[in-house]
Amino acid sequence: MAENSVRDIPAVLPAHIIEVGTVQLERPARNSVGGWPFLDDADDWPECFRGERMALFFQLDIPVDIQHFGGDHLMVFHCRSHNDASDAELADGRLVPRYWDAPQPPYPRPFWRILLQRNVAVPSPEAEPSVRALPLTLSPLVDTPNSRGLGAQAFKVGGTPSWAQDPESYACACGSELVYLCQVPESMEFAVHPGLPEQPYSVGADTYNLFLANEVYLLACPDHCDPAAVWPVNQN
Protein backbone atom coordinates (compact mmCIF):
# COMPACT_ATOMS: atom_id res chain seq x y z
CA MET A 1 0.00 0.00 0.00
CA ALA A 2 2.84 2.37 0.82
CA GLU A 3 4.34 1.71 -2.60
CA ASN A 4 1.04 2.53 -4.33
CA SER A 5 0.71 5.72 -2.29
CA VAL A 6 4.12 6.87 -3.45
CA ARG A 7 3.16 6.25 -7.07
CA ASP A 8 -0.05 8.25 -6.62
CA ILE A 9 1.76 11.40 -5.46
CA PRO A 10 1.84 13.89 -8.39
CA ALA A 11 5.34 14.85 -9.52
CA VAL A 12 6.56 18.35 -8.72
CA LEU A 13 7.85 19.51 -12.10
CA PRO A 14 10.34 22.37 -12.57
CA ALA A 15 8.50 25.68 -12.78
CA HIS A 16 9.19 29.42 -12.74
CA ILE A 17 6.86 32.21 -11.72
CA ILE A 18 6.79 35.15 -14.17
CA GLU A 19 6.57 38.64 -12.74
CA VAL A 20 5.96 41.83 -14.71
CA GLY A 21 8.06 44.88 -13.83
CA THR A 22 6.80 48.45 -13.69
CA VAL A 23 9.63 50.49 -15.25
CA GLN A 24 9.29 50.80 -19.01
CA LEU A 25 12.10 49.29 -21.06
CA GLU A 26 14.22 51.62 -23.16
CA ARG A 27 16.15 48.88 -24.96
CA PRO A 28 15.55 45.29 -26.09
CA ALA A 29 15.24 42.56 -23.47
CA ARG A 30 14.71 38.87 -24.15
CA ASN A 31 12.21 38.59 -21.27
CA SER A 32 9.57 41.25 -21.75
CA VAL A 33 5.97 42.26 -22.10
CA GLY A 34 5.84 44.06 -25.44
CA GLY A 35 9.28 45.27 -26.47
CA TRP A 36 11.47 44.19 -29.37
CA PRO A 37 10.69 40.65 -30.60
CA PHE A 38 13.69 38.37 -30.97
CA LEU A 39 12.55 36.84 -34.25
CA ASP A 40 14.51 34.27 -36.18
CA ASP A 41 16.02 35.68 -39.38
CA ALA A 42 13.69 33.43 -41.37
CA ASP A 43 10.52 34.85 -39.76
CA ASP A 44 8.75 38.13 -40.37
CA TRP A 45 6.68 39.95 -37.76
CA PRO A 46 3.43 37.94 -37.66
CA GLU A 47 0.41 39.54 -39.31
CA CYS A 48 -3.32 39.05 -38.84
CA PHE A 49 -5.31 37.83 -41.84
CA ARG A 50 -6.19 41.46 -42.60
CA GLY A 51 -2.54 42.34 -43.04
CA GLU A 52 -2.17 44.17 -39.72
CA ARG A 53 0.82 43.35 -37.56
CA MET A 54 -0.12 41.40 -34.47
CA ALA A 55 0.83 42.83 -31.09
CA LEU A 56 3.67 41.19 -29.16
CA PHE A 57 2.13 40.47 -25.77
CA PHE A 58 5.16 38.83 -24.18
CA GLN A 59 8.35 36.90 -24.86
CA LEU A 60 10.78 35.00 -22.69
CA ASP A 61 13.67 32.55 -22.68
CA ILE A 62 12.51 29.15 -21.41
CA PRO A 63 14.68 28.15 -18.41
CA VAL A 64 16.98 25.22 -19.10
CA ASP A 65 15.33 22.98 -16.48
CA ILE A 66 12.00 22.91 -18.38
CA GLN A 67 11.89 19.54 -20.13
CA HIS A 68 11.65 19.55 -23.94
CA PHE A 69 11.79 23.33 -24.24
CA GLY A 70 14.70 24.57 -22.10
CA GLY A 71 16.69 27.18 -24.00
CA ASP A 72 13.87 27.96 -26.47
CA HIS A 73 12.56 31.49 -26.89
CA LEU A 74 8.78 31.84 -26.52
CA MET A 75 6.87 34.69 -28.19
CA VAL A 76 3.12 35.28 -27.92
CA PHE A 77 1.49 37.54 -30.53
CA HIS A 78 -2.23 38.36 -30.66
CA CYS A 79 -4.26 40.63 -32.91
CA ARG A 80 -5.39 43.96 -31.46
CA SER A 81 -8.56 44.02 -33.56
CA HIS A 82 -9.75 40.45 -33.00
CA ASN A 83 -10.32 39.16 -29.50
CA ASP A 84 -11.92 35.75 -29.21
CA ALA A 85 -11.38 32.26 -27.82
CA SER A 86 -9.47 29.51 -29.60
CA ASP A 87 -11.38 26.54 -31.00
CA ALA A 88 -9.53 23.33 -31.79
CA GLU A 89 -10.24 21.53 -35.07
CA LEU A 90 -9.28 17.86 -35.22
CA ALA A 91 -8.72 15.34 -37.98
CA ASP A 92 -8.16 11.65 -37.25
CA GLY A 93 -7.73 12.43 -33.55
CA ARG A 94 -5.05 15.07 -34.12
CA LEU A 95 -5.01 18.80 -34.59
CA VAL A 96 -5.41 19.51 -38.30
CA PRO A 97 -2.25 19.92 -40.42
CA ARG A 98 -0.66 23.35 -39.97
CA TYR A 99 -3.22 24.16 -37.26
CA TRP A 100 -1.35 27.39 -36.53
CA ASP A 101 -2.53 28.64 -39.96
CA ALA A 102 -5.84 26.75 -40.25
CA PRO A 103 -9.19 28.60 -40.32
CA GLN A 104 -10.52 29.67 -36.95
CA PRO A 105 -14.23 30.26 -37.69
CA PRO A 106 -15.54 32.78 -38.32
CA TYR A 107 -12.04 33.91 -39.27
CA PRO A 108 -10.07 32.56 -42.25
CA ARG A 109 -6.96 32.12 -40.10
CA PRO A 110 -6.04 32.35 -36.41
CA PHE A 111 -5.78 35.81 -34.87
CA TRP A 112 -2.70 34.83 -32.89
CA ARG A 113 0.78 33.47 -33.50
CA ILE A 114 2.79 31.70 -30.81
CA LEU A 115 6.39 30.87 -31.64
CA LEU A 116 9.02 28.67 -29.99
CA GLN A 117 12.34 29.50 -31.60
CA ARG A 118 15.73 27.92 -31.11
CA ASN A 119 17.99 30.11 -33.26
CA VAL A 120 17.36 33.63 -32.03
CA ALA A 121 20.23 36.10 -32.14
CA VAL A 122 19.22 39.75 -32.48
CA PRO A 123 16.05 41.74 -31.70
CA SER A 124 13.84 43.40 -34.26
CA PRO A 125 14.87 47.01 -34.97
CA GLU A 126 11.29 48.07 -34.21
CA ALA A 127 9.57 47.81 -30.86
CA GLU A 128 6.00 46.64 -30.37
CA PRO A 129 3.99 49.88 -30.83
CA SER A 130 0.90 49.05 -28.76
CA VAL A 131 1.76 47.04 -25.65
CA ARG A 132 3.99 48.89 -23.20
CA ALA A 133 7.49 47.41 -23.00
CA LEU A 134 8.00 46.10 -19.46
CA PRO A 135 10.58 43.66 -18.09
CA LEU A 136 9.76 40.10 -17.07
CA THR A 137 11.53 38.35 -14.21
CA LEU A 138 11.50 34.57 -13.84
CA SER A 139 12.00 32.98 -10.43
CA PRO A 140 11.94 29.29 -9.43
CA LEU A 141 8.53 28.15 -8.21
CA VAL A 142 7.72 25.07 -6.13
CA ASP A 143 4.55 24.19 -8.02
CA THR A 144 3.24 21.39 -5.80
CA PRO A 145 0.00 19.94 -7.22
CA ASN A 146 -2.97 20.03 -4.85
CA SER A 147 -5.23 17.10 -3.98
CA ARG A 148 -6.91 17.41 -7.39
CA GLY A 149 -3.59 17.37 -9.20
CA LEU A 150 -3.75 21.07 -10.09
CA GLY A 151 -0.81 23.44 -9.96
CA ALA A 152 -0.64 27.10 -8.94
CA GLN A 153 -2.96 29.55 -10.69
CA ALA A 154 -0.29 32.01 -11.78
CA PHE A 155 1.63 33.49 -14.69
CA LYS A 156 4.23 30.76 -14.96
CA VAL A 157 6.30 28.56 -17.23
CA GLY A 158 6.62 24.85 -16.53
CA GLY A 159 5.09 23.09 -13.57
CA THR A 160 1.51 21.80 -13.62
CA PRO A 161 -1.50 23.60 -15.14
CA SER A 162 -4.25 24.78 -12.80
CA TRP A 163 -7.06 23.75 -15.22
CA ALA A 164 -10.15 25.89 -14.56
CA GLN A 165 -12.23 23.16 -16.20
CA ASP A 166 -11.45 19.58 -17.21
CA PRO A 167 -7.85 18.94 -18.35
CA GLU A 168 -7.38 19.05 -22.11
CA SER A 169 -4.85 17.21 -24.22
CA TYR A 170 -4.10 17.30 -27.93
CA ALA A 171 -1.98 15.45 -30.43
CA CYS A 172 0.05 17.59 -32.79
CA ALA A 173 -0.53 17.11 -36.51
CA CYS A 174 2.92 15.45 -36.57
CA GLY A 175 1.66 12.77 -34.15
CA SER A 176 3.41 13.87 -30.96
CA GLU A 177 1.37 14.59 -27.84
CA LEU A 178 1.50 18.29 -27.04
CA VAL A 179 3.15 19.14 -23.71
CA TYR A 180 2.05 21.83 -21.27
CA LEU A 181 4.53 24.72 -21.29
CA CYS A 182 3.14 27.99 -19.94
CA GLN A 183 0.08 29.51 -18.28
CA VAL A 184 -1.41 33.00 -18.36
CA PRO A 185 -3.95 33.61 -15.56
CA GLU A 186 -7.53 34.64 -16.17
CA SER A 187 -8.19 38.39 -16.58
CA MET A 188 -4.51 39.27 -16.91
CA GLU A 189 -4.17 42.79 -18.29
CA PHE A 190 -1.40 44.03 -20.57
CA ALA A 191 -0.90 47.80 -20.37
CA VAL A 192 -0.93 49.70 -23.66
CA HIS A 193 0.19 53.16 -24.70
CA PRO A 194 -2.38 55.98 -24.35
CA GLY A 195 -4.57 56.98 -27.27
CA LEU A 196 -4.76 53.60 -29.00
CA PRO A 197 -7.99 52.07 -30.33
CA GLU A 198 -9.72 50.01 -27.67
CA GLN A 199 -9.43 46.25 -28.09
CA PRO A 200 -12.83 44.60 -28.66
CA TYR A 201 -14.21 42.94 -25.51
CA SER A 202 -11.25 44.05 -23.40
CA VAL A 203 -11.82 44.90 -19.75
CA GLY A 204 -10.34 48.39 -20.00
CA ALA A 205 -9.55 51.12 -22.52
CA ASP A 206 -5.89 51.21 -21.49
CA THR A 207 -5.23 47.45 -21.46
CA TYR A 208 -5.36 44.50 -23.84
CA ASN A 209 -6.20 40.87 -23.05
CA LEU A 210 -5.35 37.52 -24.56
CA PHE A 211 -8.22 35.32 -25.79
CA LEU A 212 -11.05 37.27 -24.12
CA ALA A 213 -9.11 37.29 -20.83
CA ASN A 214 -9.59 33.55 -20.41
CA GLU A 215 -7.07 31.47 -18.54
CA VAL A 216 -4.61 30.40 -21.25
CA TYR A 217 -2.58 27.18 -21.24
CA LEU A 218 0.08 26.86 -23.93
CA LEU A 219 0.64 23.30 -25.14
CA ALA A 220 3.63 22.82 -27.44
CA CYS A 221 5.05 20.10 -29.66
CA PRO A 222 8.02 18.48 -27.86
CA ASP A 223 9.49 17.47 -31.22
CA HIS A 224 9.57 21.07 -32.46
CA CYS A 225 8.02 20.09 -35.79
CA ASP A 226 7.47 23.79 -36.49
CA PRO A 227 8.23 26.96 -34.48
CA ALA A 228 4.49 27.70 -34.51
CA ALA A 229 3.41 24.24 -33.28
CA VAL A 230 1.83 25.58 -30.08
CA TRP A 231 -1.86 25.34 -29.18
CA PRO A 232 -3.49 27.87 -26.79
CA VAL A 233 -6.16 26.21 -24.63
CA ASN A 234 -8.67 28.71 -23.18
CA GLN A 235 -10.74 28.05 -20.06
CA ASN A 236 -12.61 30.04 -17.44
C-alpha positions in Angstrom: 0.0 0.0 0.0 2.8 2.4 0.8 4.3 1.7 -2.6 1.0 2.5 -4.3 0.7 5.7 -2.3 4.1 6.9 -3.5 3.2 6.2 -7.1 -0.1 8.3 -6.6 1.8 11.4 -5.5 1.8 13.9 -8.4 5.3 14.9 -9.5 6.6 18.4 -8.7 7.8 19.5 -12.1 10.3 22.4 -12.6 8.5 25.7 -12.8 9.2 29.4 -12.7 6.9 32.2 -11.7 6.8 35.1 -14.2 6.6 38.6 -12.7 6.0 41.8 -14.7 8.1 44.9 -13.8 6.8 48.5 -13.7 9.6 50.5 -15.3 9.3 50.8 -19.0 12.1 49.3 -21.1 14.2 51.6 -23.2 16.1 48.9 -25.0 15.5 45.3 -26.1 15.2 42.6 -23.5 14.7 38.9 -24.1 12.2 38.6 -21.3 9.6 41.3 -21.7 6.0 42.3 -22.1 5.8 44.1 -25.4 9.3 45.3 -26.5 11.5 44.2 -29.4 10.7 40.7 -30.6 13.7 38.4 -31.0 12.5 36.8 -34.2 14.5 34.3 -36.2 16.0 35.7 -39.4 13.7 33.4 -41.4 10.5 34.9 -39.8 8.8 38.1 -40.4 6.7 40.0 -37.8 3.4 37.9 -37.7 0.4 39.5 -39.3 -3.3 39.0 -38.8 -5.3 37.8 -41.8 -6.2 41.5 -42.6 -2.5 42.3 -43.0 -2.2 44.2 -39.7 0.8 43.3 -37.6 -0.1 41.4 -34.5 0.8 42.8 -31.1 3.7 41.2 -29.2 2.1 40.5 -25.8 5.2 38.8 -24.2 8.3 36.9 -24.9 10.8 35.0 -22.7 13.7 32.5 -22.7 12.5 29.1 -21.4 14.7 28.1 -18.4 17.0 25.2 -19.1 15.3 23.0 -16.5 12.0 22.9 -18.4 11.9 19.5 -20.1 11.7 19.5 -23.9 11.8 23.3 -24.2 14.7 24.6 -22.1 16.7 27.2 -24.0 13.9 28.0 -26.5 12.6 31.5 -26.9 8.8 31.8 -26.5 6.9 34.7 -28.2 3.1 35.3 -27.9 1.5 37.5 -30.5 -2.2 38.4 -30.7 -4.3 40.6 -32.9 -5.4 44.0 -31.5 -8.6 44.0 -33.6 -9.7 40.5 -33.0 -10.3 39.2 -29.5 -11.9 35.8 -29.2 -11.4 32.3 -27.8 -9.5 29.5 -29.6 -11.4 26.5 -31.0 -9.5 23.3 -31.8 -10.2 21.5 -35.1 -9.3 17.9 -35.2 -8.7 15.3 -38.0 -8.2 11.7 -37.3 -7.7 12.4 -33.6 -5.0 15.1 -34.1 -5.0 18.8 -34.6 -5.4 19.5 -38.3 -2.3 19.9 -40.4 -0.7 23.3 -40.0 -3.2 24.2 -37.3 -1.4 27.4 -36.5 -2.5 28.6 -40.0 -5.8 26.7 -40.3 -9.2 28.6 -40.3 -10.5 29.7 -37.0 -14.2 30.3 -37.7 -15.5 32.8 -38.3 -12.0 33.9 -39.3 -10.1 32.6 -42.3 -7.0 32.1 -40.1 -6.0 32.4 -36.4 -5.8 35.8 -34.9 -2.7 34.8 -32.9 0.8 33.5 -33.5 2.8 31.7 -30.8 6.4 30.9 -31.6 9.0 28.7 -30.0 12.3 29.5 -31.6 15.7 27.9 -31.1 18.0 30.1 -33.3 17.4 33.6 -32.0 20.2 36.1 -32.1 19.2 39.7 -32.5 16.1 41.7 -31.7 13.8 43.4 -34.3 14.9 47.0 -35.0 11.3 48.1 -34.2 9.6 47.8 -30.9 6.0 46.6 -30.4 4.0 49.9 -30.8 0.9 49.1 -28.8 1.8 47.0 -25.7 4.0 48.9 -23.2 7.5 47.4 -23.0 8.0 46.1 -19.5 10.6 43.7 -18.1 9.8 40.1 -17.1 11.5 38.4 -14.2 11.5 34.6 -13.8 12.0 33.0 -10.4 11.9 29.3 -9.4 8.5 28.1 -8.2 7.7 25.1 -6.1 4.5 24.2 -8.0 3.2 21.4 -5.8 0.0 19.9 -7.2 -3.0 20.0 -4.9 -5.2 17.1 -4.0 -6.9 17.4 -7.4 -3.6 17.4 -9.2 -3.7 21.1 -10.1 -0.8 23.4 -10.0 -0.6 27.1 -8.9 -3.0 29.5 -10.7 -0.3 32.0 -11.8 1.6 33.5 -14.7 4.2 30.8 -15.0 6.3 28.6 -17.2 6.6 24.9 -16.5 5.1 23.1 -13.6 1.5 21.8 -13.6 -1.5 23.6 -15.1 -4.3 24.8 -12.8 -7.1 23.8 -15.2 -10.1 25.9 -14.6 -12.2 23.2 -16.2 -11.4 19.6 -17.2 -7.9 18.9 -18.3 -7.4 19.1 -22.1 -4.8 17.2 -24.2 -4.1 17.3 -27.9 -2.0 15.4 -30.4 0.1 17.6 -32.8 -0.5 17.1 -36.5 2.9 15.5 -36.6 1.7 12.8 -34.1 3.4 13.9 -31.0 1.4 14.6 -27.8 1.5 18.3 -27.0 3.2 19.1 -23.7 2.0 21.8 -21.3 4.5 24.7 -21.3 3.1 28.0 -19.9 0.1 29.5 -18.3 -1.4 33.0 -18.4 -3.9 33.6 -15.6 -7.5 34.6 -16.2 -8.2 38.4 -16.6 -4.5 39.3 -16.9 -4.2 42.8 -18.3 -1.4 44.0 -20.6 -0.9 47.8 -20.4 -0.9 49.7 -23.7 0.2 53.2 -24.7 -2.4 56.0 -24.4 -4.6 57.0 -27.3 -4.8 53.6 -29.0 -8.0 52.1 -30.3 -9.7 50.0 -27.7 -9.4 46.3 -28.1 -12.8 44.6 -28.7 -14.2 42.9 -25.5 -11.3 44.1 -23.4 -11.8 44.9 -19.8 -10.3 48.4 -20.0 -9.6 51.1 -22.5 -5.9 51.2 -21.5 -5.2 47.5 -21.5 -5.4 44.5 -23.8 -6.2 40.9 -23.1 -5.3 37.5 -24.6 -8.2 35.3 -25.8 -11.1 37.3 -24.1 -9.1 37.3 -20.8 -9.6 33.6 -20.4 -7.1 31.5 -18.5 -4.6 30.4 -21.3 -2.6 27.2 -21.2 0.1 26.9 -23.9 0.6 23.3 -25.1 3.6 22.8 -27.4 5.0 20.1 -29.7 8.0 18.5 -27.9 9.5 17.5 -31.2 9.6 21.1 -32.5 8.0 20.1 -35.8 7.5 23.8 -36.5 8.2 27.0 -34.5 4.5 27.7 -34.5 3.4 24.2 -33.3 1.8 25.6 -30.1 -1.9 25.3 -29.2 -3.5 27.9 -26.8 -6.2 26.2 -24.6 -8.7 28.7 -23.2 -10.7 28.0 -20.1 -12.6 30.0 -17.4 
